[in-house]
Amino acid sequence: MTRRQYPNPPIEEAVCEFRFAPGPAWNLTIPGLFYEKIKDFYTGEPQQQTLIATEFQVSSQPTNPELTVRQGWTKLLFPSADAKKLVGVGPDVVSVHVLRPYEGWDEFRQRIDQAFDVYLDVAKPVGVMRIALRYINRIAIPSNQEIELSDYFTIYPQLPKDGVPSTMSAFLTRTELIYKDIPIRLVLNLSDAVSPPGQAAIVLDLEISQEWVEKPLPLQEALSTLYELRQREGQAFENLITERTRELFYVK
């Protein structure tokens, strides 16, 4: 089962990211060359995004673990005029984003194909190290009282019947899974979110990815691999929700 097409999909943001095995040394002219080829569509004001990396290290003394924070690489984001569609480029990485309202896979795929081809043209990478596809779904549930998560999701926090309070005021669960046939990683995050009165909001955040550490994936196989990831993400999403949840996506 692939992800169905809904009149009102819950997708708050969708992101596709490629990380590359570098070819020639990265230089500051590459973002400019990249932008020249996409500027007719991405006409908004460019933005700079500095990513922060965190590392958790356990020394020889297990009782004194260290959390280190360091500045990562910088990525330039080029938005459309309404800032709903973006493409990002940085050292050995390109990403394509869409914010609500989700444009649909066909249009999203066309923008992914364009960004991928343009990056190859200007940066000349030799292979792909990682492909990731992420969908952040914000599901609004009309409610003036406590809801039962099991009515809407097939995965949710489960508590013992005795010894703990029965009313859940907030929650966050994270699960990481590996497929058996292909080393594809699926990360599921389910949490509550701030919502207006009379409504409950649940965030179902799915990221599916594959990495090639020892030998980069050939460039010509990258897009077909992405489509495999997309199929599996859609199947996972549909298997994590119930028919009652699907009914919400037909209400404008």
C-alpha positions in Angstrom: 0.0 0.0 0.0 1.4 3.4 -1.0 0.5 6.7 0.6 -3.0 7.6 -0.6 -3.8 10.9 -2.3 -6.0 13.0 0.1 -7.9 16.2 -0.6 -6.4 17.7 2.6 -3.2 15.8 3.3 -1.7 16.3 6.8 1.9 17.0 5.5 3.3 20.1 7.3 6.7 19.8 5.6 8.3 17.3 3.2 12.1 17.2 2.7 14.3 15.2 0.3 18.0 15.3 0.9 21.0 13.9 -1.0 24.5 13.8 0.5 27.3 13.2 -2.0 30.8 11.8 -2.2 32.6 14.9 -3.3 34.4 15.3 -6.6 36.5 18.5 -7.0 37.1 20.5 -3.8 34.0 22.5 -2.7 34.3 26.2 -3.2 32.1 29.2 -2.6 31.3 29.7 -6.3 29.2 26.5 -6.4 26.1 28.0 -4.6 26.2 30.9 -7.0 26.4 28.7 -10.0 23.6 26.5 -8.6 21.4 29.6 -8.0 21.9 30.9 -11.5 20.2 27.8 -12.9 17.2 27.8 -10.6 16.6 31.5 -9.9 13.6 31.8 -12.3 11.6 29.7 -10.0 13.1 30.4 -6.6 12.7 34.1 -6.6 12.5 34.7 -2.8 15.3 36.2 -0.7 18.1 33.6 -0.1 18.6 32.4 3.5 21.5 31.0 5.3 21.1 28.0 7.6 23.9 26.9 9.9 23.5 23.4 11.2 24.5 22.5 14.8 25.9 19.0 15.4 25.8 17.3 18.8 27.9 14.4 19.9 27.5 12.3 23.0 30.8 10.8 24.1 31.3 8.3 26.9 34.9 8.3 28.3 36.7 5.7 30.3 34.6 6.9 33.3 31.0 5.9 32.3 29.7 8.1 35.1 30.9 11.2 33.3 29.6 11.3 29.8 30.2 14.4 27.7 27.8 16.1 25.4 29.6 18.3 22.9 28.0 20.8 20.6 29.8 22.1 17.5 28.9 24.3 14.6 28.3 22.2 11.5 28.3 23.2 7.9 26.3 26.1 6.4 23.6 25.6 3.8 22.1 28.3 1.6 18.3 28.0 1.2 16.7 29.5 -1.9 12.9 29.9 -1.4 10.1 30.5 -3.9 8.3 33.9 -3.8 5.8 32.6 -1.2 8.5 30.8 0.8 6.5 27.6 0.6 9.0 25.8 -1.7 12.7 25.8 -1.0 15.9 24.2 -2.3 19.0 24.1 -0.1 22.7 23.7 -1.2 25.8 23.2 0.9 29.1 21.3 0.9 28.2 17.9 -0.6 24.5 18.2 0.1 21.4 19.4 -1.7 17.8 19.3 -0.3 14.4 20.1 -1.6 11.6 21.3 0.7 7.9 22.0 0.5 5.7 23.4 3.3 2.0 23.1 3.7 0.0 22.9 1.4 1.8 19.9 0.0 2.1 20.1 -3.7 1.7 16.4 -4.4 4.4 13.9 -5.3 4.5 14.5 -9.0 5.4 18.2 -8.7 7.7 17.5 -5.7 9.5 14.9 -7.7 10.0 17.3 -10.6 11.6 19.8 -8.3 13.8 17.1 -6.8 14.9 15.9 -10.2 15.8 19.5 -11.2 17.8 20.2 -8.1 19.6 16.9 -8.3 20.6 17.5 -12.0 21.7 21.0 -11.4 23.8 20.0 -8.4 25.5 17.3 -10.5 26.2 19.8 -13.2 27.8 22.5 -11.0 29.5 20.4 -8.2 30.5 17.3 -10.1 30.1 14.8 -7.2 31.3 11.2 -7.8 28.6 9.3 -6.0 25.8 9.4 -3.3 26.5 8.7 0.3 23.0 9.1 1.7 19.4 9.7 0.5 16.7 10.7 3.0 13.0 11.5 2.6 11.2 13.0 5.5 7.5 13.8 6.0 6.3 15.8 9.0 2.6 15.2 9.4 0.5 17.3 11.7 -2.8 15.7 12.3 -5.6 17.8 13.8 -8.3 15.9 15.7 -11.5 17.8 16.7 -12.0 17.1 20.4 -13.3 18.8 23.5 -12.2 15.9 25.7 -9.4 13.4 26.1 -8.9 11.3 22.9 -7.9 7.7 22.6 -4.7 7.5 20.5 -5.6 3.9 19.6 -8.6 5.2 17.7 -6.2 7.1 15.3 -2.9 5.3 15.3 -1.5 1.8 15.4 1.5 2.9 17.3 1.2 5.0 20.5 2.5 5.1 24.1 1.1 2.3 26.2 1.0 2.5 30.0 0.3 -0.1 32.7 -3.2 0.0 34.0 -2.2 0.3 37.7 0.4 2.4 39.5 0.6 5.4 37.1 -1.9 8.2 36.3 -4.3 7.4 33.5 -4.5 10.9 31.9 -1.6 11.7 29.5 -0.8 15.4 29.3 2.0 15.2 26.8 4.0 12.5 25.1 6.9 11.8 22.7 7.9 8.4 21.3 10.8 7.6 18.9 11.4 4.3 17.2 14.2 3.4 14.7 13.7 0.4 12.4 15.8 -1.4 9.8 14.3 -3.3 6.9 15.5 -6.8 6.5 15.8 -7.0 2.7 17.6 -3.7 2.2 19.5 -1.7 4.9 16.9 1.1 4.8 16.4 3.0 8.1 12.9 4.2 9.1 12.7 6.6 12.0 9.2 7.2 13.6 8.5 10.1 15.9 5.0 10.5 17.4 4.2 13.4 19.7 1.6 15.8 20.8 1.7 19.4 19.6 0.2 22.8 20.6 -3.3 23.2 19.3 -6.2 25.6 19.6 -9.1 25.0 22.0 -11.4 22.2 20.9 -8.7 20.4 18.9 -5.9 17.9 19.6 -2.8 18.0 17.4 -0.5 15.0 16.9 2.7 15.1 14.9 3.7 11.9 13.0 7.3 12.5 11.8 8.6 9.9 9.4 12.2 9.8 8.0 13.3 7.1 5.7 16.9 6.9 4.5 19.7 4.7 3.1 23.4 5.2 3.4 26.4 4.0 1.5 29.5 4.2 3.6 32.1 2.0 2.0 31.2 2.5 -1.6 29.1 5.5 -2.9 25.9 4.7 -4.8 26.4 5.5 -8.5 24.8 8.8 -9.4 22.6 7.2 -12.1 20.9 4.9 -9.5 20.0 7.7 -7.0 16.6 8.7 -8.3 15.3 5.1 -8.6 16.5 4.5 -5.1 14.6 7.6 -3.9 11.4 6.3 -5.4 11.9 3.0 -3.5 12.2 5.0 -0.3 9.1 6.9 -1.2 7.1 3.8 -1.7 8.2 2.4 1.7 7.5 5.7 3.5 4.0 5.7 2.1 3.4 2.1 3.1 4.6 2.9 6.6 2.4 6.0 6.9 -0.7 4.1 5.9 0.0 1.2 8.3 0.5 3.6 11.2 -2.9 5.3 10.9 -6.5 4.1 11.1 -9.5 4.6 9.0 -10.8 7.2 11.5 -7.6 9.2 10.9 -8.0 8.9 7.1 -11.5 10.5 7.4 -9.9 13.6 8.8 -7.9 14.1 5.5 -11.2 14.4 3.5 -12.4 17.4 5.6 -11.4 20.8 4.4 
